[in-house]
């Protein structure tokens, strides 16, 4: 990057992202055992070292073809309004994206 005087900030960013990824994988591996243990607790609650653990449930629904059709119509209407300038931008935010360069060779 031309305006970046010290590329060590990029190196550090890459290293931290790798650590976060590894830690997130480890967290996911630990969750099932803890979740199963919580389900055996009264009210599915536990306190450990000042942290409250609980089970949270989320439902997922499958909707009728009519609702799916309406969702499609709404999606198309939103797209049309963006393209025609009818819809207005509420927020505009820049985010940093980092992906591995997957060049074959």
N, CA and C atoms as a LAMMPS dump frame, in Angstrom:
ITEM: TIMESTEP
0
ITEM: NUMBER OF ATOMS
315
ITEM: BOX BOUNDS ff ff ff
-5.0000000000000000e+02 5.0000000000000000e+02
-5.0000000000000000e+02 5.0000000000000000e+02
-5.0000000000000000e+02 5.0000000000000000e+02
ITEM: ATOMS id mol type element x y z
1 1 1 N 0.847 -1.178 0
2 1 2 C 0 0 0
3 1 3 C 0.89 1.237 0
4 2 1 N 0.662 2.088 -0.944
5 2 2 C 1.543 3.237 -1.162
6 2 3 C 1.578 4.207 0.005
7 3 1 N 0.441 4.428 0.659
8 3 2 C 0.43 5.431 1.736
9 3 3 C 0.759 4.837 3.108
10 4 1 N 1.072 3.558 3.143
11 4 2 C 1.413 2.91 4.407
12 4 3 C 2.936 2.898 4.553
13 5 1 N 3.444 3.685 5.5
14 5 2 C 4.887 3.8 5.692
15 5 3 C 5.502 2.536 6.277
16 6 1 N 4.762 1.886 7.159
17 6 2 C 5.297 0.718 7.867
18 6 3 C 4.391 -0.48 7.607
19 7 1 N 4.874 -1.442 6.842
20 7 2 C 4.05 -2.609 6.512
21 7 3 C 3.955 -3.608 7.661
22 8 1 N 4.646 -3.35 8.761
23 8 2 C 4.547 -4.261 9.906
24 8 3 C 3.124 -4.291 10.457
25 9 1 N 2.373 -3.225 10.255
26 9 2 C 0.979 -3.203 10.694
27 9 3 C 0.165 -4.243 9.919
28 10 1 N 0.476 -4.424 8.643
29 10 2 C -0.195 -5.456 7.84
30 10 3 C 0.185 -6.85 8.319
31 11 1 N 1.46 -7.039 8.599
32 11 2 C 1.914 -8.336 9.099
33 11 3 C 1.234 -8.682 10.418
34 12 1 N 1.129 -7.688 11.294
35 12 2 C 0.493 -7.92 12.597
36 12 3 C -0.987 -8.227 12.42
37 13 1 N -1.652 -7.515 11.519
38 13 2 C -3.066 -7.743 11.242
39 13 3 C -3.294 -9.176 10.773
40 14 1 N -2.458 -9.626 9.841
41 14 2 C -2.565 -10.992 9.314
42 14 3 C -2.362 -12.014 10.427
43 15 1 N -1.364 -11.774 11.28
44 15 2 C -1.085 -12.701 12.384
45 15 3 C -2.244 -12.768 13.366
46 16 1 N -2.817 -11.626 13.691
47 16 2 C -3.94 -11.595 14.634
48 16 3 C -5.156 -12.299 14.039
49 17 1 N -5.443 -12.046 12.759
50 17 2 C -6.582 -12.721 12.107
51 17 3 C -6.406 -14.234 12.155
52 18 1 N -5.182 -14.711 11.957
53 18 2 C -4.922 -16.154 12.011
54 18 3 C -5.165 -16.694 13.416
55 19 1 N -4.717 -15.951 14.426
56 19 2 C -4.938 -16.378 15.815
57 19 3 C -6.423 -16.419 16.139
58 20 1 N -7.156 -15.406 15.715
59 20 2 C -8.595 -15.357 15.966
60 20 3 C -9.283 -16.553 15.325
61 21 1 N -8.903 -16.865 14.107
62 21 2 C -9.493 -17.995 13.402
63 21 3 C -9.247 -19.298 14.157
64 22 1 N -8.015 -19.491 14.617
65 22 2 C -7.686 -20.699 15.381
66 22 3 C -8.481 -20.771 16.676
67 23 1 N -8.603 -19.646 17.375
68 23 2 C -9.345 -19.613 18.633
69 23 3 C -10.837 -19.861 18.414
70 24 1 N -11.39 -19.31 17.329
71 24 2 C -12.803 -19.543 17.028
72 24 3 C -13.065 -21.018 16.729
73 25 1 N -12.143 -21.665 16.043
74 25 2 C -12.283 -23.101 15.782
75 25 3 C -12.264 -23.887 17.092
76 26 1 N -11.355 -23.526 17.981
77 26 2 C -11.27 -24.208 19.272
78 26 3 C -12.54 -23.997 20.092
79 27 1 N -13.07 -22.769 20.082
80 27 2 C -14.323 -22.493 20.791
81 27 3 C -15.45 -23.38 20.279
82 28 1 N -15.558 -23.505 18.958
83 28 2 C -16.613 -24.327 18.368
84 28 3 C -16.482 -25.783 18.796
85 29 1 N -15.247 -26.258 18.946
86 29 2 C -15.029 -27.633 19.379
87 29 3 C -15.441 -27.846 20.835
88 30 1 N -15.317 -26.814 21.664
89 30 2 C -15.654 -26.915 23.087
90 30 3 C -17.16 -26.802 23.359
91 31 1 N -17.875 -26.105 22.512
92 31 2 C -19.292 -25.816 22.749
93 31 3 C -20.173 -27.043 22.979
94 32 1 N -20.079 -28.108 22.17
95 32 2 C -21.007 -29.233 22.351
96 32 3 C -20.932 -29.866 23.752
97 33 1 N -19.742 -30.044 24.27
98 33 2 C -19.598 -30.663 25.59
99 33 3 C -20.203 -29.78 26.677
100 34 1 N -19.964 -28.488 26.591
101 34 2 C -20.515 -27.559 27.58
102 34 3 C -22.028 -27.487 27.442
103 35 1 N -22.532 -27.428 26.225
104 35 2 C -23.974 -27.37 25.988
105 35 3 C -24.673 -28.611 26.538
106 36 1 N -24.1 -29.78 26.296
107 36 2 C -24.699 -31.014 26.821
108 36 3 C -24.725 -31.016 28.343
109 37 1 N -23.65 -30.537 28.963
110 37 2 C -23.602 -30.471 30.422
111 37 3 C -24.648 -29.491 30.949
112 38 1 N -24.825 -28.373 30.281
113 38 2 C -25.833 -27.392 30.697
114 38 3 C -27.243 -27.948 30.603
115 39 1 N -27.495 -28.761 29.608
116 39 2 C -28.831 -29.328 29.43
117 39 3 C -29.193 -30.272 30.569
118 40 1 N -28.195 -30.755 31.296
119 40 2 C -28.445 -31.612 32.451
120 40 3 C -28.68 -30.809 33.725
121 41 1 N -28.452 -29.506 33.676
122 41 2 C -28.615 -28.65 34.852
123 41 3 C -30.07 -28.213 35.014
124 42 1 N -30.487 -28.019 36.283
125 42 2 C -31.83 -27.469 36.505
126 42 3 C -31.942 -26.106 35.811
127 43 1 N -32.986 -25.908 35.103
128 43 2 C -33.255 -24.678 34.348
129 43 3 C -32.185 -24.37 33.302
130 44 1 N -31.342 -25.354 33.017
131 44 2 C -30.297 -25.207 32.006
132 44 3 C -29.449 -23.954 32.237
133 45 1 N -29.11 -23.726 33.51
134 45 2 C -28.305 -22.567 33.911
135 45 3 C -27.146 -23.029 34.771
136 46 1 N -26.026 -22.32 34.692
137 46 2 C -24.894 -22.602 35.568
138 46 3 C -24.059 -21.341 35.704
139 47 1 N -23.394 -21.217 36.859
140 47 2 C -22.487 -20.113 37.103
141 47 3 C -21.122 -20.703 37.384
142 48 1 N -20.102 -20.165 36.721
143 48 2 C -18.75 -20.669 36.917
144 48 3 C -17.777 -19.502 36.832
145 49 1 N -17.029 -19.3 37.909
146 49 2 C -16.003 -18.251 37.979
147 49 3 C -16.529 -16.88 37.565
148 50 1 N -17.732 -16.581 38.021
149 50 2 C -18.316 -15.274 37.75
150 50 3 C -18.975 -15.128 36.393
151 51 1 N -19.087 -16.232 35.664
152 51 2 C -19.752 -16.198 34.362
153 51 3 C -21.02 -17.028 34.421
154 52 1 N -22.085 -16.507 33.84
155 52 2 C -23.344 -17.235 33.758
156 52 3 C -23.426 -17.924 32.403
157 53 1 N -23.699 -19.206 32.45
158 53 2 C -23.88 -19.995 31.232
159 53 3 C -25.331 -20.422 31.161
160 54 1 N -25.914 -20.365 29.995
161 54 2 C -27.296 -20.789 29.829
162 54 3 C -27.496 -21.323 28.417
163 55 1 N -28.576 -22.058 28.256
164 55 2 C -28.934 -22.584 26.948
165 55 3 C -29.922 -21.617 26.318
166 56 1 N -29.66 -21.247 25.105
167 56 2 C -30.589 -20.406 24.355
168 56 3 C -31.036 -21.204 23.145
169 57 1 N -32.316 -21.198 22.897
170 57 2 C -32.846 -21.943 21.768
171 57 3 C -33.398 -20.982 20.722
172 58 1 N -33.166 -21.328 19.48
173 58 2 C -33.713 -20.55 18.372
174 58 3 C -34.479 -21.497 17.465
175 59 1 N -35.584 -21.041 16.99
176 59 2 C -36.397 -21.843 16.08
177 59 3 C -36.141 -21.405 14.642
178 60 1 N -36.271 -22.347 13.758
179 60 2 C -36.141 -22.087 12.335
180 60 3 C -37.429 -22.566 11.676
181 61 1 N -37.92 -21.786 10.751
182 61 2 C -39.186 -22.122 10.125
183 61 3 C -39.027 -22.33 8.627
184 62 1 N -39.849 -23.183 8.081
185 62 2 C -39.979 -23.337 6.64
186 62 3 C -41.344 -22.765 6.285
187 63 1 N -41.331 -21.836 5.365
188 63 2 C -42.568 -21.141 5.03
189 63 3 C -43.23 -21.721 3.787
190 64 1 N -44.492 -21.371 3.647
191 64 2 C -45.287 -21.858 2.52
192 64 3 C -44.788 -21.247 1.211
193 65 1 N -45.135 -21.886 0.094
194 65 2 C -44.76 -21.327 -1.206
195 65 3 C -45.257 -19.893 -1.401
196 66 1 N -46.417 -19.559 -0.846
197 66 2 C -46.96 -18.202 -0.984
198 66 3 C -46.034 -17.178 -0.324
199 67 1 N -45.565 -17.488 0.876
200 67 2 C -44.661 -16.572 1.582
201 67 3 C -43.336 -16.468 0.831
202 68 1 N -42.839 -17.588 0.324
203 68 2 C -41.592 -17.563 -0.447
204 68 3 C -41.748 -16.698 -1.692
205 69 1 N -42.912 -16.783 -2.313
206 69 2 C -43.187 -15.967 -3.501
207 69 3 C -43.202 -14.482 -3.128
208 70 1 N -43.85 -14.159 -2.014
209 70 2 C -43.905 -12.766 -1.566
210 70 3 C -42.507 -12.24 -1.231
211 71 1 N -41.669 -13.082 -0.616
212 71 2 C -40.294 -12.686 -0.324
213 71 3 C -39.546 -12.378 -1.616
214 72 1 N -39.755 -13.185 -2.629
215 72 2 C -39.105 -12.977 -3.914
216 72 3 C -39.563 -11.668 -4.547
217 73 1 N -40.861 -11.405 -4.487
218 73 2 C -41.404 -10.16 -5.041
219 73 3 C -40.811 -8.963 -4.305
220 74 1 N -40.732 -9.062 -2.977
221 74 2 C -40.174 -7.973 -2.178
222 74 3 C -38.7 -7.75 -2.512
223 75 1 N -37.942 -8.827 -2.653
224 75 2 C -36.519 -8.732 -2.992
225 75 3 C -36.344 -8.029 -4.338
226 76 1 N -37.171 -8.399 -5.306
227 76 2 C -37.109 -7.765 -6.626
228 76 3 C -37.492 -6.289 -6.554
229 77 1 N -38.494 -5.958 -5.74
230 77 2 C -38.919 -4.567 -5.596
231 77 3 C -37.81 -3.729 -4.96
232 78 1 N -37.141 -4.279 -3.966
233 78 2 C -36.036 -3.565 -3.325
234 78 3 C -34.908 -3.323 -4.324
235 79 1 N -34.58 -4.349 -5.087
236 79 2 C -33.532 -4.225 -6.092
237 79 3 C -33.888 -3.148 -7.115
238 80 1 N -35.128 -3.158 -7.552
239 80 2 C -35.605 -2.173 -8.528
240 80 3 C -35.461 -0.756 -7.962
241 81 1 N -35.854 -0.565 -6.705
242 81 2 C -35.776 0.771 -6.104
243 81 3 C -34.333 1.243 -5.96
244 82 1 N -33.415 0.318 -5.645
245 82 2 C -32.001 0.704 -5.567
246 82 3 C -31.493 1.124 -6.942
247 83 1 N -31.801 0.313 -7.954
248 83 2 C -31.325 0.589 -9.311
249 83 3 C -31.885 1.894 -9.866
250 84 1 N -33.132 2.212 -9.541
251 84 2 C -33.789 3.408 -10.072
252 84 3 C -33.535 4.656 -9.221
253 85 1 N -32.845 4.492 -8.109
254 85 2 C -32.572 5.645 -7.252
255 85 3 C -33.732 6.05 -6.368
256 86 1 N -34.724 5.208 -6.265
257 86 2 C -35.887 5.506 -5.424
258 86 3 C -35.525 5.285 -3.946
259 87 1 N -34.826 4.207 -3.679
260 87 2 C -34.393 3.911 -2.32
261 87 3 C -33.27 4.872 -1.94
262 88 1 N -33.234 5.25 -0.674
263 88 2 C -32.187 6.148 -0.193
264 88 3 C -31.224 5.396 0.723
265 89 1 N -29.981 5.814 0.705
266 89 2 C -28.965 5.189 1.558
267 89 3 C -29.074 5.765 2.957
268 90 1 N -29.239 4.89 3.941
269 90 2 C -29.284 5.319 5.34
270 90 3 C -27.878 5.46 5.908
271 91 1 N -27.03 4.501 5.568
272 91 2 C -25.66 4.478 6.084
273 91 3 C -24.729 4.044 4.968
274 92 1 N -23.522 4.503 5.051
275 92 2 C -22.479 4.067 4.128
276 92 3 C -21.242 3.835 4.978
277 93 1 N -20.777 2.612 5.022
278 93 2 C -19.69 2.26 5.924
279 93 3 C -18.63 1.489 5.156
280 94 1 N -17.372 1.866 5.352
281 94 2 C -16.265 1.144 4.738
282 94 3 C -15.778 0.077 5.719
283 95 1 N -15.541 -1.132 5.219
284 95 2 C -15.031 -2.207 6.06
285 95 3 C -13.785 -2.794 5.415
286 96 1 N -12.919 -3.321 6.244
287 96 2 C -11.699 -3.954 5.761
288 96 3 C -11.976 -5.426 5.5
289 97 1 N -11.591 -5.902 4.333
290 97 2 C -11.758 -7.309 3.97
291 97 3 C -10.385 -7.867 3.625
292 98 1 N -10.074 -9.017 4.195
293 98 2 C -8.812 -9.676 3.886
294 98 3 C -9.116 -11.103 3.472
295 99 1 N -8.648 -11.491 2.299
296 99 2 C -8.812 -12.856 1.801
297 99 3 C -7.48 -13.341 1.288
298 100 1 N -7.26 -14.634 1.39
299 100 2 C -6.02 -15.209 0.87
300 100 3 C -6.015 -15.133 -0.643
301 101 1 N -4.881 -14.786 -1.207
302 101 2 C -4.705 -14.74 -2.654
303 101 3 C -4.591 -16.18 -3.142
304 102 1 N -5.529 -16.624 -3.927
305 102 2 C -5.591 -18.025 -4.347
306 102 3 C -5.097 -18.21 -5.783
307 103 1 N -3.968 -17.645 -6.086
308 103 2 C -3.416 -17.804 -7.433
309 103 3 C -2.9 -19.218 -7.616
310 104 1 N -3.247 -19.774 -8.736
311 104 2 C -2.757 -21.118 -9.062
312 104 3 C -1.483 -20.986 -9.868
313 105 1 N -0.57 -21.908 -9.665
314 105 2 C 0.629 -21.812 -10.458
315 105 3 C 1.645 -22.659 -9.881
